[in-house]
Amino acid sequence: MAEVVGETPRVRTIVLDVPDWDGHSAGQHLDVRLTAEDGYQAEREYSIASAPGEPVSITVERLEDGEVSPYLTEELRAGDGIEIRGPIGGYFVWGPEAGGPLLLVAGGSGVVPLRSMLRHRQQTGSDVPVRLLYSSRTLDDVIYREELDGAADGVEVTLTLTRAQPPGWTGYSRRVDAELLADVAWAAAEDAHAFVCGPTSFVEAVAGGLVELGYPARRVKTERFGATGS
Ligand SMILES: Cc1cc2nc3c(=O)[nH]c(=O)nc-3n(C[C@H](O)[C@H](O)[C@H](O)COP(=O)(O)OP(=O)(O)OC[C@H]3O[C@@H](n4cnc5c(N)ncnc54)[C@H](O)[C@@H]3O)c2cc1C
């Protein structure tokens, strides 16, 4: 593991130093396995945050009562080794050859694989139009905030802050619902590719909402991070 970068108070990015990495597609994930001194093992999946061609990185949100994420976000230091397997997954992936427009919808750390897609788009010079709808508890919890503020031409970022909003906030401040999707998503007639990622309940609500808007189910790809809430 080469480097650790703080993203928010609860989230950090871990840049891995993987010899002989064969490359990955934007949207894929890794299995991370930790082994305690007594041999006890715990394995969790983490999306790859970096674009194909960049050093492999993951971005982990700390869950207070979690087994693996507190270790990855608080104890792991540059130079420590961790065991990974991957890349994994061939369904929740996007490359410029797939075209667009793209609708990316994230709840919390669900933005991680979508960020890989955004970086991939930029690095390949793709001009596919993108709308990213990102639901976060507060502005301080927005991961990759600076990078999203400076998003490339053709990328529209819409935040909704579900728990608290800074003074003067004029953006959305509620959970993603059908009305909000109707405001932000491409019209069904645009035949967009939708990628939805986050906690299970979030993903199910958004995917259902998109189908209600007329998106064909095959155009709505989902990745569930587990648990509920956002
Ligand atoms: C394909 C895939 C990709 C993933 N990518 C990422 C990623 O990029 N970044 C990231 O931070 N996580 C990601 N996750 C979630 C990750 O795998 C772990 O589930 C998460 O880090 C919690 O692990 P833990 O050992 O700390 O908690 P655990 O000990 O497993 O769980 C502790 C408590 O938290 C609850 N919980 C478990 N998972 C979540 C969750 N995702 N949100 C809220 N509560 C939860 C459990 O129900 C339990 O009550 C991904 C999951 C999948 C399936």
The ligand as an SDF file (V2000), in Angstrom:
LIG
                    3D

 53 58  0  0  0  0  0  0  0  0999 V2000
  -19.5040   -4.5340   -4.6570 C   0  0  0  0  0  0  0  0  0  0  0  0
  -19.3000   -3.7150   -3.3960 C   0  0  0  0  0  0  0  0  0  0  0  0
  -18.5020   -2.5940   -3.4380 C   0  0  0  0  0  0  0  0  0  0  0  0
  -18.2950   -1.8310   -2.2750 C   0  0  0  0  0  0  0  0  0  0  0  0
  -17.5280   -0.6980   -2.3550 N   0  0  0  0  0  0  0  0  0  0  0  0
  -17.3380    0.0620   -1.2570 C   0  0  0  0  0  0  0  0  0  0  0  0
  -16.5730    1.2670   -1.3440 C   0  0  0  0  0  0  0  0  0  0  0  0
  -16.0790    1.6560   -2.4210 O   0  0  0  0  0  0  0  0  0  0  0  0
  -16.3860    1.9920   -0.2030 N   0  0  0  0  0  0  0  0  0  0  0  0
  -16.9380    1.6080    0.9980 C   0  0  0  0  0  0  0  0  0  0  0  0
  -16.7270    2.3180    2.0170 O   0  0  0  0  0  0  0  0  0  0  0  0
  -17.6960    0.4780    1.1040 N   0  0  0  0  0  0  0  0  0  0  0  0
  -17.8870   -0.3090    0.0080 C   0  0  0  0  0  0  0  0  0  0  0  0
  -18.6260   -1.4530    0.0990 N   0  0  0  0  0  0  0  0  0  0  0  0
  -19.0970   -1.8900    1.4460 C   0  0  0  0  0  0  0  0  0  0  0  0
  -17.9690   -2.7200    2.1050 C   0  0  0  0  0  0  0  0  0  0  0  0
  -17.8280   -3.9530    1.4140 O   0  0  0  0  0  0  0  0  0  0  0  0
  -18.2800   -3.0590    3.5700 C   0  0  0  0  0  0  0  0  0  0  0  0
  -19.5510   -3.6430    3.6580 O   0  0  0  0  0  0  0  0  0  0  0  0
  -18.2200   -1.8550    4.4880 C   0  0  0  0  0  0  0  0  0  0  0  0
  -16.9210   -1.2530    4.4610 O   0  0  0  0  0  0  0  0  0  0  0  0
  -18.5420   -2.2950    5.9330 C   0  0  0  0  0  0  0  0  0  0  0  0
  -17.6050   -3.2590    6.3440 O   0  0  0  0  0  0  0  0  0  0  0  0
  -17.2260   -3.3780    7.8960 P   0  0  0  0  0  0  0  0  0  0  0  0
  -16.4650   -4.6590    8.0670 O   0  0  0  0  0  0  0  0  0  0  0  0
  -16.5830   -2.1270    8.3940 O   0  0  0  0  0  0  0  0  0  0  0  0
  -18.6320   -3.4670    8.6160 O   0  0  0  0  0  0  0  0  0  0  0  0
  -19.3750   -4.8170    9.0830 P   0  0  0  0  0  0  0  0  0  0  0  0
  -18.6700   -5.3450   10.2870 O   0  0  0  0  0  0  0  0  0  0  0  0
  -19.5330   -5.7100    7.9140 O   0  0  0  0  0  0  0  0  0  0  0  0
  -20.7970   -4.2210    9.4550 O   0  0  0  0  0  0  0  0  0  0  0  0
  -20.9790   -3.4090   10.6020 C   0  0  0  0  0  0  0  0  0  0  0  0
  -22.3780   -2.8160   10.6250 C   0  0  0  0  0  0  0  0  0  0  0  0
  -22.5710   -1.9150    9.5380 O   0  0  0  0  0  0  0  0  0  0  0  0
  -23.6330   -2.3380    8.6960 C   0  0  0  0  0  0  0  0  0  0  0  0
  -23.1680   -2.1560    7.3090 N   0  0  0  0  0  0  0  0  0  0  0  0
  -22.4860   -3.0310    6.5340 C   0  0  0  0  0  0  0  0  0  0  0  0
  -22.2040   -2.4840    5.3230 N   0  0  0  0  0  0  0  0  0  0  0  0
  -22.7190   -1.2360    5.3460 C   0  0  0  0  0  0  0  0  0  0  0  0
  -22.7560   -0.1670    4.4140 C   0  0  0  0  0  0  0  0  0  0  0  0
  -22.2070   -0.2860    3.1930 N   0  0  0  0  0  0  0  0  0  0  0  0
  -23.3720    0.9990    4.7800 N   0  0  0  0  0  0  0  0  0  0  0  0
  -23.9280    1.1480    6.0050 C   0  0  0  0  0  0  0  0  0  0  0  0
  -23.9410    0.1560    6.9460 N   0  0  0  0  0  0  0  0  0  0  0  0
  -23.3390   -1.0120    6.6240 C   0  0  0  0  0  0  0  0  0  0  0  0
  -23.8520   -3.7890    9.0090 C   0  0  0  0  0  0  0  0  0  0  0  0
  -25.2120   -4.1370    8.7880 O   0  0  0  0  0  0  0  0  0  0  0  0
  -23.4710   -3.8450   10.4880 C   0  0  0  0  0  0  0  0  0  0  0  0
  -24.5450   -3.4260   11.3060 O   0  0  0  0  0  0  0  0  0  0  0  0
  -18.8810   -2.2180   -1.0490 C   0  0  0  0  0  0  0  0  0  0  0  0
  -19.6900   -3.3630   -1.0150 C   0  0  0  0  0  0  0  0  0  0  0  0
  -19.9000   -4.0930   -2.1610 C   0  0  0  0  0  0  0  0  0  0  0  0
  -20.7950   -5.3170   -2.0950 C   0  0  0  0  0  0  0  0  0  0  0  0
  1  2  1  0
  2  3  1  0
  2 52  2  0
  3  4  2  0
  4  5  1  0
  4 50  1  0
  5  6  2  0
  6  7  1  0
  6 13  1  0
  7  8  2  0
  7  9  1  0
  9 10  1  0
 10 11  2  0
 10 12  1  0
 12 13  2  0
 13 14  1  0
 14 15  1  0
 14 50  1  0
 15 16  1  0
 16 17  1  0
 16 18  1  0
 18 19  1  0
 18 20  1  0
 20 21  1  0
 20 22  1  0
 22 23  1  0
 23 24  1  0
 24 25  2  0
 24 26  1  0
 24 27  1  0
 27 28  1  0
 28 29  2  0
 28 30  1  0
 28 31  1  0
 31 32  1  0
 32 33  1  0
 33 34  1  0
 33 48  1  0
 34 35  1  0
 35 36  1  0
 35 46  1  0
 36 37  1  0
 36 45  1  0
 37 38  2  0
 38 39  1  0
 39 40  1  0
 39 45  2  0
 40 41  1  0
 40 42  2  0
 42 43  1  0
 43 44  2  0
 44 45  1  0
 46 47  1  0
 46 48  1  0
 48 49  1  0
 50 51  2  0
 51 52  1  0
 52 53  1  0
M  END
$$$$
